[in-house]
Amino acid sequence: MIKLLAYPLTVIYYLAFFLTIVIFHPIQWFCHHVFGYQGLKKSVDVLQFFLMRCMNILGTRFTFNNPYDIPTNQPLIIVANHQSMYDISPIMWYMRKHHPKFISKMELGKGIPSVSYNLRHGGSVLIDRKNPRQSLPAIIKFGEYIEKTKRAAVIFPEGTRSKTGEPKPFQTKGLEILLKKVPSALVVPISINNSWKTLKYGNFPMGLGTHITFTVHKPVKFATFVNNQDLIHSVETTIKEHIHP
Protein backbone atom coordinates (compact mmCIF):
# COMPACT_ATOMS: atom_id res chain seq x y z
CA MET A 1 0.00 0.00 0.00
CA ILE A 2 2.81 2.41 0.91
CA LYS A 3 4.64 1.72 -2.34
CA LEU A 4 1.39 2.21 -4.28
CA LEU A 5 0.91 5.61 -2.62
CA ALA A 6 4.49 6.47 -3.49
CA TYR A 7 3.72 6.61 -7.24
CA PRO A 8 1.41 9.67 -7.28
CA LEU A 9 3.40 11.41 -4.55
CA THR A 10 6.62 10.91 -6.50
CA VAL A 11 5.01 12.50 -9.58
CA ILE A 12 3.95 15.49 -7.48
CA TYR A 13 7.43 15.70 -5.94
CA TYR A 14 9.22 15.71 -9.30
CA LEU A 15 6.87 18.38 -10.62
CA ALA A 16 7.55 20.55 -7.56
CA PHE A 17 11.30 19.89 -7.77
CA PHE A 18 11.64 20.81 -11.44
CA LEU A 19 9.36 23.83 -11.06
CA THR A 20 11.54 25.04 -8.16
CA ILE A 21 14.86 24.75 -9.97
CA VAL A 22 13.42 26.32 -13.14
CA ILE A 23 12.02 29.30 -11.21
CA PHE A 24 15.24 29.84 -9.27
CA HIS A 25 17.51 29.70 -12.32
CA PRO A 26 16.71 33.25 -13.53
CA ILE A 27 16.59 34.41 -9.90
CA GLN A 28 20.16 33.17 -9.42
CA TRP A 29 21.26 34.79 -12.67
CA PHE A 30 19.72 38.12 -11.69
CA CYS A 31 21.09 38.09 -8.15
CA HIS A 32 24.54 37.14 -9.38
CA HIS A 33 24.76 39.82 -12.05
CA VAL A 34 23.18 42.59 -9.98
CA PHE A 35 24.44 41.84 -6.45
CA GLY A 36 27.52 39.71 -7.12
CA TYR A 37 28.57 36.70 -5.09
CA GLN A 38 26.56 37.62 -1.99
CA GLY A 39 23.38 37.92 -4.03
CA LEU A 40 23.98 34.56 -5.65
CA LYS A 41 24.74 33.02 -2.27
CA LYS A 42 21.46 34.25 -0.73
CA SER A 43 19.40 33.01 -3.66
CA VAL A 44 21.06 29.60 -3.48
CA ASP A 45 20.38 29.40 0.27
CA VAL A 46 16.69 30.05 -0.30
CA LEU A 47 16.67 27.48 -3.10
CA GLN A 48 17.94 24.81 -0.69
CA PHE A 49 15.16 25.63 1.76
CA PHE A 50 12.51 25.11 -0.91
CA LEU A 51 14.15 21.93 -2.23
CA MET A 52 13.88 20.50 1.27
CA ARG A 53 10.22 21.52 1.39
CA CYS A 54 9.69 19.63 -1.86
CA MET A 55 10.95 16.51 -0.08
CA ASN A 56 8.29 17.03 2.58
CA ILE A 57 5.76 16.01 -0.09
CA LEU A 58 7.17 12.49 0.29
CA GLY A 59 6.93 12.68 4.07
CA THR A 60 10.71 13.16 4.31
CA ARG A 61 11.96 14.83 7.49
CA PHE A 62 15.39 16.29 8.21
CA THR A 63 17.17 16.47 11.56
CA PHE A 64 20.50 18.27 11.69
CA ASN A 65 22.29 17.80 15.01
CA ASN A 66 25.10 20.31 15.48
CA PRO A 67 25.94 21.04 19.14
CA TYR A 68 29.14 22.92 18.25
CA ASP A 69 29.70 26.64 17.83
CA ILE A 70 31.86 26.38 14.73
CA PRO A 71 33.71 29.64 13.94
CA THR A 72 32.98 31.42 10.69
CA ASN A 73 36.34 33.20 10.50
CA GLN A 74 38.38 30.20 9.39
CA PRO A 75 38.01 27.70 6.57
CA LEU A 76 36.35 24.32 7.06
CA ILE A 77 36.76 20.94 5.44
CA ILE A 78 33.43 19.17 5.90
CA VAL A 79 33.81 15.41 5.49
CA ALA A 80 30.71 13.19 5.26
CA ASN A 81 29.52 9.82 4.07
CA HIS A 82 27.34 9.92 0.97
CA GLN A 83 24.00 8.13 0.52
CA SER A 84 22.00 10.14 -2.00
CA MET A 85 21.71 13.49 -3.75
CA TYR A 86 19.42 14.49 -0.87
CA ASP A 87 22.49 14.78 1.38
CA ILE A 88 23.40 18.05 -0.28
CA SER A 89 20.61 20.58 0.31
CA PRO A 90 20.49 20.08 4.12
CA ILE A 91 24.27 20.59 4.38
CA MET A 92 24.01 23.74 2.26
CA TRP A 93 21.06 25.06 4.29
CA TYR A 94 22.11 24.22 7.84
CA MET A 95 25.78 25.10 7.27
CA ARG A 96 24.99 28.14 5.12
CA LYS A 97 26.85 30.63 7.30
CA HIS A 98 30.04 28.77 6.39
CA HIS A 99 29.46 29.05 2.61
CA PRO A 100 29.75 25.33 1.74
CA LYS A 101 31.28 24.49 -1.65
CA PHE A 102 31.44 21.09 -3.29
CA ILE A 103 33.73 18.90 -5.34
CA SER A 104 31.34 17.72 -8.05
CA LYS A 105 31.60 15.63 -11.17
CA MET A 106 31.95 17.51 -14.44
CA GLU A 107 28.63 16.24 -15.81
CA LEU A 108 26.65 18.25 -13.24
CA GLY A 109 28.08 21.52 -14.55
CA LYS A 110 25.63 21.77 -17.44
CA GLY A 111 22.04 20.99 -18.28
CA ILE A 112 20.45 21.24 -14.81
CA PRO A 113 18.64 24.53 -14.10
CA SER A 114 19.87 26.33 -10.96
CA VAL A 115 22.17 23.47 -9.92
CA SER A 116 24.61 23.71 -12.84
CA TYR A 117 24.67 27.51 -12.65
CA ASN A 118 25.60 27.51 -8.97
CA LEU A 119 28.27 24.84 -9.45
CA ARG A 120 29.88 26.91 -12.21
CA HIS A 121 29.65 30.34 -10.56
CA GLY A 122 29.25 29.78 -6.80
CA GLY A 123 32.76 28.64 -5.92
CA SER A 124 32.47 24.85 -6.22
CA VAL A 125 34.81 22.81 -8.42
CA LEU A 126 33.91 20.47 -11.27
CA ILE A 127 36.22 17.51 -11.87
CA ASP A 128 36.57 14.73 -14.40
CA ARG A 129 36.96 11.67 -12.19
CA LYS A 130 38.49 9.69 -15.06
CA ASN A 131 41.13 12.32 -15.79
CA PRO A 132 43.63 12.94 -12.95
CA ARG A 133 45.47 15.50 -15.09
CA GLN A 134 42.35 17.68 -14.87
CA SER A 135 40.95 16.73 -11.48
CA LEU A 136 44.05 17.01 -9.28
CA PRO A 137 45.03 20.57 -10.37
CA ALA A 138 41.35 21.58 -10.07
CA ILE A 139 41.19 20.32 -6.47
CA ILE A 140 44.48 22.08 -5.67
CA LYS A 141 43.08 25.37 -6.99
CA PHE A 142 39.84 24.74 -5.08
CA GLY A 143 41.78 24.22 -1.85
CA GLU A 144 43.65 27.49 -2.36
CA TYR A 145 40.31 29.23 -2.90
CA ILE A 146 38.90 27.80 0.35
CA GLU A 147 42.01 28.83 2.28
CA LYS A 148 41.86 32.38 0.90
CA THR A 149 38.13 32.97 1.32
CA LYS A 150 37.73 31.08 4.63
CA ARG A 151 34.76 29.16 3.30
CA ALA A 152 33.86 25.47 3.62
CA ALA A 153 34.88 22.66 1.29
CA VAL A 154 32.48 19.70 1.39
CA ILE A 155 33.91 16.34 0.35
CA PHE A 156 32.35 12.87 0.20
CA PRO A 157 35.45 10.64 0.25
CA GLU A 158 33.51 7.46 -0.56
CA GLY A 159 33.44 8.76 -4.13
CA THR A 160 30.09 7.22 -5.08
CA ARG A 161 26.87 7.02 -3.11
CA SER A 162 26.08 4.05 -0.91
CA LYS A 163 22.81 2.55 -2.16
CA THR A 164 22.22 0.55 1.04
CA GLY A 165 23.59 2.90 3.69
CA GLU A 166 26.57 0.61 4.26
CA PRO A 167 29.63 2.90 4.24
CA LYS A 168 32.30 2.39 1.61
CA PRO A 169 36.07 2.77 2.12
CA PHE A 170 37.28 6.35 1.87
CA GLN A 171 39.21 7.34 -1.25
CA THR A 172 41.62 9.73 0.37
CA LYS A 173 43.50 11.46 -2.47
CA GLY A 174 41.20 14.48 -2.76
CA LEU A 175 41.00 14.87 1.01
CA GLU A 176 44.80 14.69 1.29
CA ILE A 177 45.13 17.52 -1.22
CA LEU A 178 42.63 19.68 0.67
CA LEU A 179 44.45 19.06 3.96
CA LYS A 180 47.67 20.29 2.37
CA LYS A 181 46.15 23.29 0.62
CA VAL A 182 43.89 24.45 3.46
CA PRO A 183 46.28 24.26 6.43
CA SER A 184 44.27 26.64 8.62
CA ALA A 185 41.01 24.66 8.27
CA LEU A 186 38.98 22.88 10.89
CA VAL A 187 37.91 19.42 9.76
CA VAL A 188 34.21 18.83 10.49
CA PRO A 189 33.04 15.18 10.28
CA ILE A 190 29.34 14.55 9.58
CA SER A 191 27.50 11.22 9.70
CA ILE A 192 24.45 10.94 7.44
CA ASN A 193 21.79 8.31 8.07
CA ASN A 194 18.73 7.09 6.13
CA SER A 195 19.21 9.28 3.06
CA TRP A 196 19.56 6.13 0.92
CA LYS A 197 16.01 5.13 1.84
CA THR A 198 14.62 7.90 -0.36
CA LEU A 199 15.82 5.80 -3.32
CA LYS A 200 15.20 2.31 -1.95
CA TYR A 201 12.86 1.57 -4.89
CA GLY A 202 15.00 3.51 -7.34
CA ASN A 203 14.22 6.94 -8.76
CA PHE A 204 10.57 6.00 -9.31
CA PRO A 205 8.75 5.65 -7.10
CA MET A 206 10.70 7.25 -4.26
CA GLY A 207 10.62 6.07 -0.67
CA LEU A 208 8.09 7.67 1.67
CA GLY A 209 8.39 8.86 5.25
CA THR A 210 12.18 8.89 5.45
CA HIS A 211 13.77 10.58 8.45
CA ILE A 212 17.20 11.74 7.29
CA THR A 213 19.58 12.64 10.11
CA PHE A 214 22.85 14.54 10.08
CA THR A 215 25.17 14.31 13.08
CA VAL A 216 27.96 16.86 13.25
CA HIS A 217 30.95 15.62 15.24
CA LYS A 218 33.51 17.66 17.12
CA PRO A 219 35.65 19.72 14.72
CA VAL A 220 39.24 18.54 14.50
CA LYS A 221 42.40 20.64 14.35
CA PHE A 222 45.40 19.51 12.32
CA ALA A 223 47.74 20.05 15.25
CA THR A 224 45.99 17.26 17.17
CA PHE A 225 47.55 14.62 14.89
CA VAL A 226 51.06 13.65 13.92
CA ASN A 227 50.23 13.41 10.20
CA ASN A 228 47.34 13.68 7.77
CA GLN A 229 46.87 9.92 7.49
CA ASP A 230 46.18 9.67 11.21
CA LEU A 231 43.70 12.52 10.94
CA ILE A 232 41.90 10.94 7.98
CA HIS A 233 41.71 7.57 9.74
CA SER A 234 40.27 9.22 12.87
CA VAL A 235 37.66 11.18 10.87
CA GLU A 236 36.64 8.10 8.86
CA THR A 237 36.28 6.04 12.04
CA THR A 238 34.20 8.74 13.74
CA ILE A 239 31.83 9.07 10.79
CA LYS A 240 31.33 5.35 10.27
CA GLU A 241 30.80 4.60 13.97
CA HIS A 242 27.63 6.71 13.79
CA ILE A 243 26.18 5.26 10.57
CA HIS A 244 23.31 2.84 11.07
CA PRO A 245 22.47 1.01 7.79
N, C-alpha and C positions, 0 to 999 in steps of 0.2 A: 504493500500500500504506500509506504514512504517513497519507494523508488518511483512508483506511478505518479505520485504528486510532484516528484522532482522534475518531470518533463515540462509541464507548463510553467513552473516557477523558473526553470533554467532559461526558457525562452524569454520570459519577462526580464530576468537578470541580464541576459546578453543584450537585449534591446536597451535597457537602462545604461549598461556599461558603454556600449558604442555611442549612444546619444551623448553621454557625459564627455567622452574623450573628443568627440567631434565638436561639441560646443566649446570646450576649453582650448581647443587648438588655436582659433583666432584670438581668444582672450590672452593666451600665452604670448602669441606673436605681438599683439598690441602692447601688453605690459613690458615685454622685453625691449621693443623699439622705442617706447615712450619713456619708460622709467628705468631702463637698464636692468642689471642683474637683480637688484632688490625687487623690482616689479615682477620679473619672471619668477623669482623665488616665492613670492607671496601667492602668485596665481597657481604655482605647482603645489604649494601646501594645501590650498583650498581644494584643488583637484583630488588630492589624496583623501581628504575628508569625505568627499562625495563618492569616491570609488569604494571606500569602506561602507558607506551607506547603501550602495548598490548590493554589496554582499549581504546586508541585512535582509534583503528580499528572500534569500535562501535560508534564513534563520541563523546565519553565521554571526558569532559574537567574538569580540576581541578583548583580551585582557593583557595589558602591558605592565608588568611588575618591574618598577625601577626605584629602589629605595635609596639610590645614591645621588648626591648633589654633584653632578659631573660638571666641571668648569667649562665655560664657553670660550675662554681666552687661550686655549691651546688645542692643537690638532688631536683628532681621535682616529684610531683604527678600530672599527667595529667589526668583530669577527662572529659569524653565526653559522649554524647549520642551515641547510636549504631544503625545503620540502615542496614548495610550489611558488608560482608567481605571486600568490597572495601573501607571501612573506614581506613583500617590498613596501606596499603602501603604509602599513602600520609603522614600520621602521621610519619611513620618511615623515609621517605625521607626528608620532610621539617623540622622535628625536629631532624635530624640525629646527630647534634653536641651535643645533650643531651643524646645520647645513649638510646633511648626508649626501655623498656622491658615490656612484657605483662603478664597478668594473663590469661592463656588459659585453655580450657578444656582438660582433659587427652587424649581424643581420637585424638587430633591433633598432639600428640607427636610421632606418628608412621604412616608410610604408605604414606606420602606425600613428594615427593622429595623436597629438599631445605627447605621447610617450617618446617617439623618435625625436621630436623637436627638443624636448627637455634633455635627452641624452646627448644631443649634438651641441646644445648651447648652454646647458646648465652647470657644466663643470665635471660631468662624468667622463669616463674614457671607454671607447669602443675598441675591442681587440678581436683579432682573428686567431682563434684558439689553435688553428692548424698551422699557423705561421709565426714561429718564435721571433723571426727577424722583424716582424711588425709589432707583436704583442709585448715583448720585453722592453723595448725602448718606450712604447706607449705607457706602460705601467711605471717606468722610471720617471717619465715626465709628469705623470699623474701624481706620483708621490711627492715630487718637488712642488707641485701646485698645492697639495694639501698642507705641506710644511709651511709654505709661504702664506697661505690664506687662513690657516688655523681652522680649517673645516674638518669634516669627518669622511674618511674613506670607509666604505662598506664592502667587505669581501666575504664571499661564501667559498671557503677553501675546498669543499667537497667537489667543486667543479660543476657537477650536474645534480639535479634535484633527486632526492630520495622519494621513490614512489610509494614506499611502505612505511616511512617514518624511521626505518632503521638507518642510523648514521653510517656514512661511508668514510673511508680513510681520507684525511686531509691531503690535498696536493699543495705543497708548501711553497713552491717557487715564487708565486705572486706575493704571498705574505712576507716571504723573506726580503723581497725587493722593497716592499713598503716599509718594513722595519728599518732597513738601511737608509731609505730616503726621507723618512719622517722620524728623525731621532728624538724629537721633543714630544712625540705623541703619547697619549694614554691608550692602552689597548683595552677595549671594552668587549668582553665575551657576552653573547646572547644565545640562550637556548630557546628554540622554537618547537612547539608541540602542536600536533593535530592538524597542521596546515594541509598535509597530504590528503586528509580525509575529504577535502573539498573536491578532489579529483579521484575518489576511490572507484567510481564507475567510468572514469575517463572524462573527457571534456563535455560529454552530453549523455545522460543528464549529469548534473553536478550533485555532490553530496549535500544533504540538508542538515541543518541544526548543528553545525560544527562549532566548537568552542576553541578558537586558536589562542594559545597563550605564548607570551614572550617573557622570558625571565632574564633580566639584566644582572650580570654578576659583577663583583667588585672590580673596578678598573685596575689595571696592572701597569706598573712603571717598569721601564726597561732595566733600571738600576737594581731591581729586585733579583735579577737573574744573571748568571755568569755569562751566558751567551743566548743568541736568538733561538737556537734549537730547543734549549730548556724552556724558554718562554712559550714557544709554539706548542710544545708537548703539554705544558701546564694548562694553556688555554683550551686545547683540544680536549683534554681530560675533563676540565670543568664543564665545558659545553655538553659533552656526551653523557656525563653522569646525571644530567638533568633532562635528558630526552627519554620519553616514555612511549615507545612505538605501540 
